[in-house]
Amino acid sequence: MGRRLVLSSKRSALFASVCLLSLLADQRQIFAATNAVKGPSKERDTQVSSAYSARHGKHYTRHSRSKAKTARSAPESSIRLGGIIQGIEIRGNDRVETNTILSYLVVQRGDTFNQDQLDRSLKLLYATGLFRDVSLHRSGDILQVRVVENPVVNQVAFEGNSGLKDEDLRKAVSLQARSIYTPALVASDRKKILDAYAVHGFYSVGVTPQVIQLSHNRVNLVYKINEGEKAVINKIIFVGNHAFSEARLMQEVTSRESAWYRFFSSSDQYNPERVKYDAELLRRFYLKNGYVDFVMRNATGELSPDRKYFYITFTMDEGPRYRLRKVDVRSTLRHVSADDARKYIEVFPDQWYDGKAVDDNATDMQEILQGQGHPFAVVKPAIARNPDRGYVDLLFDVSEGPRVYVERIDINGNTITEDKVIRRELPLAESDPYSSAGKKYSKGILEDMGYFKSVSVEEAPGSAPDKVNLSANVVEKPTGEFSLGGGYSTDAGVLGNAGLRQRNFLGMGVDAGISGTAAYYQKQVDLSISDPYFLDRNLLAGLDLFYINNDFQTYQSYNESRYGATFRIGYAFDNEWSQAWTYSAIERNINHIYDGYQADRDGPYIEGGDYRMASPYIFDQRGKSFLSQLGTMITYDTRDNRQMPHSGTYARFGGDFAGIGGQEKYLRGKVDVSYYQPLDAITEDHDWTLALAAGFGYIGNWGDGRRDIIDNFYLGGSNLRGFRDGGVGPRANAYKGGPYDQEDFLGGKLIYTASATIHFPMPLLADMGLRGRYFVDMGGLGGIRVRQRYDGANIPANLRADINGDNYKPRVSTGVGLSWKSPFGLLNIDLGVPIVHQDHDRKQLLRFGFGQQF
């Protein structure tokens, strides 16, 4: 009844060819082995059938290949077609359940022996990736399915890797423990390992997979890796540049040529993404300098034949350079005329066209108008170029954009931080007008909180065309810190510190911590807690408990210790203005006064004979005093970066009132102003910044307070480089009738300071985190504020202590400094040379500090 089906020679040749090609096929394009537990659907059956047909042709008998990966001829099958399938037998399966295999068969019990259905069943079983070999046979009216299962991966290991960790490589590969092993997946994973190494600059890597056969059809897979050396950038070439030299363009890109001193930097390692970024940086640089028609033709990296070096080439067309001719404003925004908007123009005719400055001006103008009650204001710059005459006309088009409102704000991903902590920081709320600037600032504010590893703010259409839904998506990061540190500073000497801090206590945004410092000349312990939204209002409240002990014996004749508490409360008026109030209750103690015979005598300072070290002004301070002080500080801050500002202004205006109880009674005021001006237009380098600073302070007495000198102003050290701490201003002779080898610094009532500093990158060393500075400091200090004077004519000779340096004449110093963000900590060195000074001023040529938190 049946007839014998014999494969034609044409079909046999096709079968053998497809079998050979299947060794190189990527089985990811067919099916993952994990789909084995799912029953077949019509859609999957169609997809698998199509994929299998491309690889195997219409055959339903296949046998395993030899280890040499050469195709073997398949024997002829002898399945009689026609008749009803009375049963299906599955043979050879050990790990895969029989029901799973049956679920992949198109033919079922009760179907006829149909060639097309048998062919499709065979394709589906092969496509699962579970089997190394599958064959179909007929025994009477029974269909026999014989399978040979692929091994299961028991373990994946890596040998010889040091540039990448095991966990990094394990994330890159597809085969994991308990995965189904196939040679195609091994080949695919080998390429993924090579790609992972290429991202980190290794291009001469050798990866050899080794398969170790285990019992129960399991294998261990070992990737033996020979990493070789990192491929570094040997040369960076610029083609088509005429206006700027290669050295100048090299300053704009982040990629660097390999050099011996770049052992702490990865900038000399080839990275395709970095090269693309460098091409964009060059485009921005040329546009900023007036080359409106600049085109980056190509940015390529070529690997040397020995695979050790890369040669990067940037090919460009500069085009002509343009100047601004006319700058104007056109406004169709209601209640805003062109004249109203012109006062916000920050670029001017006849200057070289600066694309960045124009975009920044448009953004600033738009944000100003939005802040003035025009939330939908839009400012778009448009230019008309004249290449023949080399100028462009610039027009700022002010109009009203579409009216869109925030319908809903969703917070996603916060597993620790409470929703309200995030919402209260956002500048937008439900029903507020929506603008792209609000979205940008929302993202920046959430990033500045420091609670999240990543932040994104996404928008989606709302329930109406004029509504939008926002989603703030965050990924939490650890906010607890345990720090140990050490270092050296000119003020404190060798130091060590430890601290424990939680910046987001219980997810409520509360900052709490305890820290301690032990140095040669200083000991300090602090316990602090701050709530930035006290009582869920725009109030920052905090408490500080502290103990400080300063040993001034190196340049003073006493020690000072203090302990107490400070209560803080503050609020912000807007993004730039804020105010803080503090109340401090502090117990102070002046002790260990040295007079040449014994420390901290109980008797008067003249006891013990003619020889003394400390002045009578210091002995008058001896003992304990209690300070009860109320203070306030108003702050104005527009800096672009608080750590390393490049532009903006920072100003503080404050005062202290002592005398709400306690033994001290004074009024003290202080003003400090800093201004940062970028020097990009002059140096064409963003790392150049001019910083100007000035300060003024005055302290006045009221009532019958103690007038302790520790409350006075002191000049020198950090506020006047080139002079030691407190080394400028009134000083008392501490020797009786002796030379001025030892003087006590008394501080003063009035202080003024000024400073100009130019921050600049270090040639060839910027990649190592080195920045330089040149500074000129100026300051003066004067005014005697002591409990009793000992320099009058009516003072007995054995009690007299003359005071020197009581004048307001300015002192001036100049010098250079260096900051290094080293792998071991931040190192600051300043070399200051006094150029205007007075007799007996205490100088200090070198000042440095070093420390590390880890």
C-alpha positions in Angstrom: 0.0 0.0 0.0 2.8 2.3 0.7 5.5 3.3 -1.7 9.2 3.8 -1.0 10.3 7.4 -1.0 13.8 7.8 -2.4 15.6 11.1 -2.3 16.7 12.3 -5.7 20.3 13.2 -6.3 19.4 16.8 -6.6 17.7 16.8 -3.2 20.6 14.8 -1.7 23.1 17.5 -2.9 21.0 20.2 -1.4 20.7 18.4 1.9 24.4 17.9 2.2 25.1 21.6 1.4 22.7 22.9 3.9 24.0 20.6 6.6 27.5 22.0 6.1 26.3 25.6 6.2 24.3 24.9 9.3 27.5 24.7 11.3 28.1 28.4 10.8 24.5 29.5 11.4 23.6 31.5 14.5 20.9 29.6 16.3 19.8 32.8 18.0 18.0 33.6 14.8 15.8 30.5 15.2 14.8 29.9 18.8 16.1 30.0 22.3 16.4 26.8 24.0 14.3 28.0 26.9 11.2 27.9 24.6 11.2 24.2 24.9 8.6 24.2 27.7 6.1 26.1 25.6 3.6 24.5 23.3 3.7 25.4 19.6 1.5 28.1 18.2 0.6 28.8 14.7 2.8 31.9 14.5 5.8 30.0 16.0 5.2 27.1 13.7 5.3 29.5 10.7 8.4 31.3 11.9 10.4 28.1 12.7 9.3 26.4 9.4 10.6 29.4 7.5 13.9 29.4 9.4 14.4 25.7 9.1 13.6 25.7 5.3 16.4 28.1 4.7 18.9 25.9 6.5 17.8 22.2 5.9 15.5 22.0 2.9 12.5 19.7 2.9 14.0 16.6 4.5 12.8 14.8 7.6 15.8 12.5 8.4 19.1 13.8 9.7 22.0 12.2 11.5 24.9 13.6 13.6 28.0 14.9 12.1 31.6 13.8 12.8 33.8 15.8 15.2 35.7 17.0 12.2 32.5 18.9 11.2 32.2 17.2 7.8 28.8 16.4 6.5 27.8 12.7 6.3 25.4 11.3 3.8 22.1 10.5 5.3 20.7 7.0 4.6 17.5 6.7 2.8 14.3 6.8 4.9 11.6 4.3 4.4 8.4 5.8 5.7 5.3 4.6 3.9 2.9 7.5 3.3 -0.8 7.1 3.9 -2.6 5.3 6.6 -3.5 6.6 10.1 -1.0 7.2 12.9 -2.1 4.9 15.8 0.6 6.0 18.2 3.8 8.1 18.6 6.9 6.8 20.4 9.7 9.1 21.6 13.1 7.6 22.0 16.5 8.9 23.1 15.3 11.7 25.4 16.7 11.9 28.8 16.4 15.5 29.9 13.6 16.8 27.7 10.2 15.5 28.7 8.2 13.4 26.3 5.2 15.7 26.4 7.5 18.6 25.5 8.7 16.8 22.4 5.1 15.8 21.5 4.0 19.4 21.7 6.4 20.4 18.9 5.1 17.8 16.5 2.6 19.0 13.9 1.4 15.4 13.4 -0.6 13.9 16.2 -2.2 10.5 16.9 -5.1 10.0 14.5 -3.5 12.0 11.7 -2.4 10.4 8.4 1.2 9.8 7.5 1.5 13.0 5.5 4.8 14.1 4.0 4.3 17.8 4.6 3.3 17.4 8.2 6.2 15.1 8.9 8.6 17.6 7.3 7.3 20.4 9.4 7.5 18.3 12.6 11.2 17.6 11.9 11.9 21.3 11.3 10.3 22.3 14.6 12.3 19.8 16.6 15.6 20.9 15.0 14.7 24.5 15.5 14.3 24.2 19.3 18.1 23.9 19.6 17.5 21.1 22.2 18.7 18.3 19.9 21.9 17.4 18.1 20.1 14.9 15.9 16.5 14.0 15.1 15.1 11.2 12.9 11.6 10.0 12.1 10.7 6.3 11.5 7.5 4.3 10.8 6.9 0.9 12.4 3.6 -0.3 11.2 1.2 2.4 12.2 3.5 3.7 14.9 5.5 6.9 14.3 8.9 6.7 16.1 10.8 9.9 16.9 14.4 9.3 17.8 16.4 12.3 19.3 19.9 12.9 20.5 19.9 15.8 23.0 22.4 18.6 23.0 24.5 18.8 26.2 23.7 21.1 29.1 26.3 23.6 30.3 27.3 22.8 33.8 29.7 25.7 34.3 31.2 28.6 32.3 34.7 29.7 33.3 37.4 32.1 32.0 41.1 31.7 32.2 43.9 34.2 31.6 41.7 37.3 31.9 43.0 40.3 34.0 41.9 43.3 32.0 38.2 42.3 32.5 36.7 40.6 35.5 34.9 37.3 35.3 31.6 38.9 36.1 32.0 41.4 33.3 32.7 38.6 30.8 29.8 36.5 32.2 27.4 39.4 31.5 28.6 39.5 27.9 28.1 35.9 26.9 24.8 34.1 26.3 25.7 30.6 27.5 25.3 30.3 31.3 25.1 27.4 33.7 22.1 25.2 32.8 21.9 26.6 29.3 21.7 24.3 26.3 25.1 23.9 24.6 25.5 24.4 20.8 28.6 25.1 18.8 26.9 28.1 17.2 26.3 29.7 20.5 29.9 29.2 21.6 31.1 30.9 18.4 28.7 33.7 19.0 29.9 34.1 22.6 33.5 34.1 21.5 32.8 37.1 19.3 31.0 38.8 22.2 34.1 38.4 24.4 36.2 39.9 21.6 33.8 42.8 21.4 33.9 43.4 25.1 37.7 43.5 25.1 37.6 45.9 22.1 35.5 48.4 24.1 38.3 48.5 26.7 41.1 48.9 24.2 42.2 45.3 23.7 42.4 44.4 20.0 45.0 41.6 20.0 43.0 39.2 22.2 42.9 35.5 21.5 39.9 33.5 22.8 39.9 29.7 22.6 36.8 27.8 23.8 37.5 24.5 25.4 34.7 22.0 26.0 35.1 19.4 28.8 32.7 16.5 28.6 31.0 15.4 31.8 28.6 12.6 32.8 24.9 12.8 32.2 25.3 14.7 28.9 26.8 17.8 30.6 29.8 19.9 29.6 32.0 22.5 31.2 32.9 25.4 29.0 36.2 27.2 29.5 37.3 30.2 27.5 41.0 30.5 27.5 42.0 34.1 26.9 45.3 35.6 25.8 44.7 39.4 26.3 47.8 40.7 24.7 48.5 44.4 25.2 46.0 47.3 25.0 45.9 49.1 21.6 46.7 52.8 22.3 46.5 55.8 20.1 49.8 56.4 18.4 48.9 59.4 16.3 46.0 61.9 15.9 45.9 63.5 12.5 43.8 66.5 11.3 43.2 67.0 7.6 41.7 70.1 6.1 42.5 72.5 9.0 43.9 75.8 8.0 42.7 78.3 10.6 43.9 76.3 13.6 47.0 74.3 14.1 47.0 70.6 15.1 48.2 71.6 18.6 45.3 73.9 19.0 42.7 71.3 17.8 44.3 68.7 20.0 43.2 70.8 23.0 39.6 70.4 21.9 39.4 66.6 21.6 39.4 64.2 24.6 41.4 61.5 22.8 45.2 61.7 23.4 48.3 60.3 21.9 50.0 57.7 24.0 52.7 59.0 26.4 54.6 57.6 29.3 53.0 60.0 31.8 49.4 59.0 31.0 49.5 55.9 33.2 46.6 57.2 35.3 44.5 58.1 32.3 42.6 56.1 29.7 42.4 59.0 27.2 45.1 57.3 25.0 43.0 54.2 24.6 41.0 53.9 21.4 37.3 54.1 21.8 35.0 54.5 18.7 32.4 56.4 20.8 35.0 58.8 22.1 36.1 59.5 18.5 32.5 60.4 17.5 32.3 62.6 20.5 35.6 64.3 19.6 34.2 65.0 16.1 31.2 66.7 17.7 33.5 68.7 19.9 35.4 69.9 16.9 32.2 70.9 15.2 31.1 72.9 18.2 34.6 74.5 18.4 34.5 75.7 14.8 30.9 76.9 15.1 31.8 78.8 18.3 34.6 80.6 16.4 32.5 81.7 13.5 32.8 78.8 11.0 29.1 78.4 10.3 29.7 76.2 7.2 32.1 73.8 8.9 31.6 70.1 7.9 33.3 67.1 9.6 33.8 64.8 6.6 35.1 61.8 8.4 36.5 60.6 11.7 38.1 57.2 11.5 40.4 55.0 13.5 42.8 52.7 11.7 44.5 49.7 13.5 48.1 49.0 12.8 49.0 45.7 11.3 50.5 44.5 14.6 47.2 45.5 16.3 49.0 47.5 18.9 48.4 51.1 17.8 45.6 53.2 16.4 45.8 56.1 14.0 42.9 58.5 14.3 42.2 60.9 11.4 39.7 63.8 11.4 38.9 65.1 7.9 37.1 68.4 7.7 36.1 71.4 5.6 36.4 74.6 7.6 34.6 77.0 5.2 34.7 80.8 5.6 34.7 82.6 9.0 31.7 84.9 9.6 31.1 88.0 11.7 27.8 89.3 13.1 26.5 92.3 11.2 23.0 92.9 12.5 21.4 91.6 15.7 17.7 92.2 16.2 14.6 90.8 17.9 11.2 90.1 16.4 8.4 89.5 18.9 4.8 88.3 18.4 4.5 87.4 22.1 1.6 89.3 23.8 2.7 92.1 26.1 6.3 91.7 25.1 7.6 94.1 22.5 10.8 93.8 20.5 12.2 96.7 22.5 11.4 94.8 25.8 13.3 91.8 24.6 16.3 93.6 23.1 17.7 94.4 26.6 18.4 90.7 27.0 20.7 90.5 24.0 24.1 89.3 25.0 25.9 89.2 21.6 26.8 92.3 19.6 27.6 93.3 16.0 31.1 93.0 14.6 32.1 90.1 16.9 32.9 86.7 15.4 29.8 84.6 15.2 29.7 82.3 18.2 27.1 79.5 17.8 27.2 78.5 21.5 26.8 82.1 22.7 23.8 82.6 20.4 22.1 79.4 21.6 22.9 80.3 25.2 21.5 83.8 24.7 18.3 82.4 23.2 17.9 80.0 26.1 18.6 82.8 28.7 16.1 85.1 27.0 13.4 82.4 26.9 13.9 81.5 30.6 13.8 85.2 31.6 10.5 85.7 29.8 9.0 82.5 31.2 10.0 83.7 34.7 8.3 87.0 34.0 4.9 85.4 33.6 5.1 84.2 30.0 5.4 80.4 30.6 4.9 79.5 27.0 7.4 82.0 25.5 9.7 80.5 22.9 12.9 82.2 21.5 14.4 80.8 18.3 17.6 82.3 16.7 17.7 82.5 12.9 20.7 83.5 10.8 21.0 84.8 7.3 24.6 84.3 6.0 26.4 86.2 3.2 29.4 84.0 2.3 30.8 86.6 -0.2 31.1 89.3 2.4 31.7 87.0 5.4 28.9 88.1 7.7 25.6 86.8 9.1 22.5 88.6 10.3 21.0 87.3 13.5 17.4 87.5 14.5 15.9 86.3 17.8 12.3 85.3 17.0 10.1 85.6 20.2 6.8 84.0 20.0 4.3 82.0 22.0 4.5 78.2 21.8 1.7 75.8 22.3 -0.1 76.0 25.6 0.6 72.7 27.4 0.0 71.9 31.1 1.2 69.2 33.4 -1.6 66.7 34.0 0.2 64.1 36.1 3.6 63.5 37.5 4.6 59.9 38.2 7.6 58.8 40.3 9.1 55.5 39.4 12.0 53.4 40.7 12.3 54.9 44.2 12.5 51.9 46.5 14.0 53.9 49.4 13.3 57.6 49.0 9.8 58.6 49.7 7.7 60.1 46.9 7.2 63.4 48.8 11.0 63.9 49.1 11.3 63.8 45.3 8.1 65.8 44.5 9.1 68.7 46.8 12.3 69.2 44.8 10.6 69.3 41.4 10.0 72.8 40.0 6.9 71.5 38.3 3.6 70.3 39.8 0.3 69.1 38.4 -1.6 71.9 36.5 1.6 74.0 36.1 2.5 75.3 32.6 4.8 72.9 30.9 8.0 73.8 29.1 11.1 72.0 28.0 13.2 74.1 30.4 11.1 72.9 33.3 11.8 69.3 32.3 15.5 70.0 32.0 15.7 71.6 35.4 13.7 68.8 36.9 16.3 66.3 35.8 19.2 68.5 37.0 17.6 69.0 40.4 17.0 65.3 41.0 20.6 64.5 40.0 21.9 67.2 42.4 20.1 65.4 45.3 22.8 62.8 45.2 20.4 60.0 46.0 20.2 58.3 42.6 22.5 56.4 40.3 20.6 57.6 37.2 17.7 60.0 36.5 15.5 60.5 33.5 12.4 62.7 33.1 10.1 61.5 30.3 7.0 63.1 28.9 3.9 61.3 27.4 0.7 62.7 25.9 -2.1 63.4 28.4 -5.8 63.0 28.2 -6.1 66.0 25.9 -3.8 67.7 23.3 -2.9 70.5 25.8 -1.9 68.1 28.6 1.2 66.2 29.2 2.2 63.5 31.7 5.6 63.4 33.2 7.5 60.4 34.6 10.5 60.9 36.8 12.4 57.6 36.6 15.2 57.1 39.2 17.5 54.3 40.2 18.5 54.4 43.8 22.1 54.3 44.9 23.6 53.8 48.4 23.6 57.1 50.3 25.4 55.8 53.4 29.1 56.6 53.8 31.8 55.2 56.0 35.0 57.1 55.5 38.6 56.8 56.7 41.1 59.3 55.8 44.6 60.7 56.3 46.9 63.4 55.1 48.8 66.4 56.0 48.0 70.1 56.2 50.0 73.2 57.1 47.5 74.2 59.7 46.8 70.8 61.5 49.9 68.8 60.6 49.6 65.0 60.1 46.0 64.1 60.4 43.6 61.1 60.4 39.8 61.2 60.3 36.9 58.8 60.3 33.2 59.4 59.7 29.8 57.8 59.3 27.1 59.5 57.4 23.7 58.8 55.9 22.6 61.5 53.4 19.1 60.1 53.0 18.2 58.8 56.4 15.1 56.4 56.2 14.4 57.7 52.8 13.2 61.0 54.2 16.0 63.2 52.8 17.5 63.8 56.3 21.3 64.2 56.4 22.8 62.7 59.6 26.4 62.0 60.4 29.2 61.8 62.9 32.9 62.4 62.2 36.2 62.8 64.0 39.6 64.2 63.2 42.8 63.6 65.1 45.8 65.7 64.0 49.1 66.7 65.5 47.8 70.2 66.3 44.0 69.6 66.3 41.3 67.2 67.6 37.7 67.5 66.6 34.4 65.5 66.9 31.2 66.5 65.1 27.7 65.1 65.3 25.2 66.8 62.9 21.7 66.3 61.5 19.9 68.3 58.9 16.3 68.2 57.5 16.1 70.2 54.3 12.3 70.4 54.5 11.5 70.8 58.2 7.8 70.3 58.9 7.3 69.7 55.2 8.0 73.4 54.5 10.7 75.3 52.7 12.8 75.3 55.9 16.2 73.7 56.4 16.7 72.8 60.1 19.7 71.3 61.7 21.7 70.6 64.8 25.4 70.4 65.3 27.1 69.1 68.4 30.9 69.4 68.5 34.1 69.3 70.5 37.3 71.0 69.2 40.8 71.2 70.7 43.4 73.4 68.9 47.1 73.3 69.9 48.5 76.7 68.9 51.9 76.2 70.6 53.8 76.3 67.3 53.0 80.0 66.8 50.9 81.0 69.8 51.4 80.6 73.6 48.2 78.8 74.4 45.7 76.1 73.6 42.0 76.5 73.0 39.3 73.9 73.5 35.5 74.4 72.9 32.4 72.3 73.0 28.8 73.2 72.4 25.8 73.1 70.0 24.6 75.1 67.1 21.0 75.2 65.9 20.4 76.1 62.3 17.3 77.1 60.3 17.3 78.4 56.7 15.0 79.0 53.8 15.4 79.8 50.1 13.7 82.9 48.5 14.3 81.5 45.0 17.0 79.6 43.1 19.6 82.3 43.9 18.8 83.9 47.2 18.6 82.1 50.6 19.0 83.0 54.3 20.1 81.0 57.3 19.8 81.7 61.1 22.0 80.1 63.7 22.1 80.0 67.4 25.3 78.8 69.2 25.9 77.9 72.8 29.6 77.2 73.3 31.8 76.6 76.3 35.4 77.8 75.6 38.6 77.3 77.5 42.0 79.0 77.1 44.6 76.8 78.7 48.2 75.5 78.7 49.6 79.1 78.6 53.3 78.8 78.4 55.4 81.3 80.4 58.8 79.7 80.4 58.6 78.0 83.8 55.4 76.0 83.9 52.2 75.8 81.8 48.9 77.3 82.7 50.0 79.0 86.0 47.3 79.7 88.6 49.0 83.0 89.6 49.5 86.2 87.7 51.6 86.1 84.5 54.5 88.0 86.3 55.0 85.2 88.8 58.2 83.3 88.4 60.8 86.0 87.7 61.9 88.1 84.8 61.6 85.6 82.0 58.2 85.0 80.4 56.9 83.6 77.0 53.2 84.5 76.9 52.1 88.1 76.8 49.8 89.5 79.5 47.0 89.7 76.8 47.1 85.9 76.7 47.0 85.5 80.5 44.0 87.8 80.5 42.2 85.2 78.4 43.0 82.3 80.7 40.1 80.1 81.9 36.6 79.3 80.7 34.0 81.5 79.0 30.5 80.9 77.7 29.4 82.2 74.4 25.7 82.7 73.5 25.5 83.9 69.9 22.7 84.5 67.4 23.8 84.8 63.7 22.3 85.2 60.3 23.7 84.9 56.7 22.1 85.9 53.4 23.6 84.1 50.4 23.4 84.9 46.7 24.7 82.1 44.4 24.7 81.9 40.6 27.8 79.7 40.1 27.6 77.1 37.4 29.4 74.6 39.6 29.9 74.7 43.3 33.0 72.5 43.3 34.9 74.0 40.3 33.0 77.2 39.3 33.6 78.6 35.8 31.2 81.4 35.8 28.8 83.2 38.2 28.7 85.1 41.4 28.8 84.0 45.0 28.1 86.5 47.8 27.5 86.2 51.6 26.3 89.0 53.9 26.0 88.1 57.6 26.4 89.1 61.1 26.6 87.7 64.7 25.2 89.1 67.9 26.7 87.8 71.1 25.2 88.6 74.5 21.9 86.6 74.8 23.3 85.4 78.1 26.9 84.3 78.4 30.0 86.4 79.0 30.7 87.6 75.5 29.1 90.8 74.2 29.8 91.9 70.7 28.4 92.7 67.2 30.3 91.2 64.3 29.5 91.7 60.6 31.1 90.0 57.5 30.7 90.4 53.7 32.4 88.1 51.1 31.9 88.3 47.4 33.4 86.1 44.6 33.0 86.5 40.9 34.0 83.9 38.2 34.6 85.0 34.7 35.3 82.4 31.9 38.3 83.2 29.7 37.1 81.1 26.8 36.8 84.1 24.4 40.5 85.0 25.1 42.2 81.6 25.5 39.7 79.5 23.5 39.9 77.0 26.2 37.1 76.2 28.7 39.6 75.4 31.5 40.7 79.0 31.9 38.9 81.0 34.6 39.4 84.3 36.3 38.2 84.4 39.9 37.9 87.7 41.7 37.1 87.8 45.5 36.8 90.5 48.2 35.8 90.5 51.8 35.2 92.9 54.7 34.5 92.4 58.4 34.2 94.4 61.6 33.6 93.4 65.2 32.5 96.0 67.8 31.9 95.6 71.6 28.9 96.5 73.6 28.4 96.1 77.4 31.0 94.6 79.7 31.9 91.5 77.8 35.2 89.6 78.2 36.5 90.8 74.8 38.4 87.5 74.1 40.9 87.7 71.3 39.7 84.3 70.0 36.6 86.1 68.6 38.7 88.6 66.6 39.5 88.5 62.9 42.8 87.0 61.8 44.7 87.5 58.6 47.2 85.2 56.9 47.2 81.6 55.6 44.2 80.7 53.6 42.9 84.3 53.2 46.4 85.8 52.5 48.8 83.4 51.0 52.5 84.1 51.6 51.9 84.8 55.3 51.3 82.3 58.0 48.0 81.9 59.8 47.4 85.1 61.9 50.7 86.4 60.9 49.5 89.9 59.8 48.0 92.5 62.2 48.4 93.4 65.9 50.9 91.3 67.8 52.1 91.6 71.4 55.7 91.2 72.5 55.8 88.0 74.6 59.4 88.5 75.9 60.2 90.7 78.8 62.8 93.0 77.5 63.9 90.5 74.9 64.0 90.5 71.1 60.9 89.9 69.0 61.5 86.2 68.6 58.2 85.3 70.0 55.0 87.3 69.6 51.4 86.5 70.3 48.9 87.2 67.6 46.0 89.3 68.9 43.8 89.6 65.8 42.0 92.8 65.0 38.6 94.5 64.8 38.6 95.3 61.1 39.7 93.1 58.2 39.6 93.5 54.4 40.8 91.2 51.7 40.9 91.0 48.0 42.2 88.3 45.6 42.6 87.7 41.9 43.3 84.2 40.7 43.6 82.7 37.2 43.0 79.0 37.0 44.5 77.3 34.0 45.2 73.8 32.7 48.6 72.3 33.1 50.2 71.7 29.7 50.6 68.0 29.0 49.4 67.2 32.5 45.7 67.9 32.4 44.9 64.3 31.8 46.5 63.5 35.2 44.1 65.8 37.0 46.5 68.6 37.4 45.4 72.3 37.4 47.4 75.4 38.0 46.7 78.9 39.3 48.4 82.2 39.5 47.2 84.5 42.3 47.6 88.0 43.7 46.3 88.4 47.3 45.9 91.6 49.2 44.6 92.3 52.7 44.8 94.4 55.8 43.9 94.0 59.5 43.9 96.4 62.4 42.2 97.7 65.5 43.1 96.5 69.0 40.4 94.5 70.8 41.7 93.2 74.1 40.5 93.2 77.7 43.2 95.6 79.0 46.1 97.5 77.5 49.6 96.9 78.7 51.6 99.2 76.4 50.9 102.6 78.0 53.4 104.9 79.7 51.7 104.3 83.1 52.4 100.5 82.9 55.4 99.4 85.0 58.3 98.3 82.9 58.2 94.7 84.2 54.5 94.5 83.1 54.8 96.3 79.7 54.0 94.4 76.5 54.3 96.5 73.4 51.9 95.9 70.4 53.2 95.9 66.9 51.5 95.8 63.5 48.4 97.7 64.5 47.8 99.5 61.2 45.5 99.1 58.2 48.2 99.2 55.6 47.7 96.6 52.9 49.9 93.6 52.5 50.3 92.0 49.1 51.5 88.7 48.0 51.7 86.8 44.7 52.5 83.3 43.7 51.4 80.1 41.9 49.5 77.1 43.1 48.8 73.5 42.0 45.8 71.2 42.5 46.1 67.5 41.8 43.2 65.1 41.9 45.6 62.2 42.4 44.5 58.6 42.9 45.5 59.0 46.6 43.6 62.2 47.3 43.4 65.9 46.6 46.7 67.7 46.9 46.9 71.5 47.1 50.2 73.4 47.0 50.6 77.2 47.0 53.8 79.1 46.8 53.3 82.6 47.9 55.8 85.4 48.0 55.0 88.6 50.0 55.8 91.7 47.9 54.3 94.3 50.3 54.7 93.6 54.0 55.5 95.3 57.4 58.1 94.6 60.0 57.5 91.6 62.2 54.9 90.1 59.7 55.2 86.4 59.9 55.7 84.9 56.4 55.2 81.5 55.0 56.5 80.7 51.6 54.9 77.3 51.1 51.5 76.1 52.1 50.0 72.7 51.2 47.4 70.3 52.2 46.8 66.6 51.3 44.0 64.3 52.3 42.0 61.3 51.2 38.6 59.7 51.9 38.2 56.1 51.1 
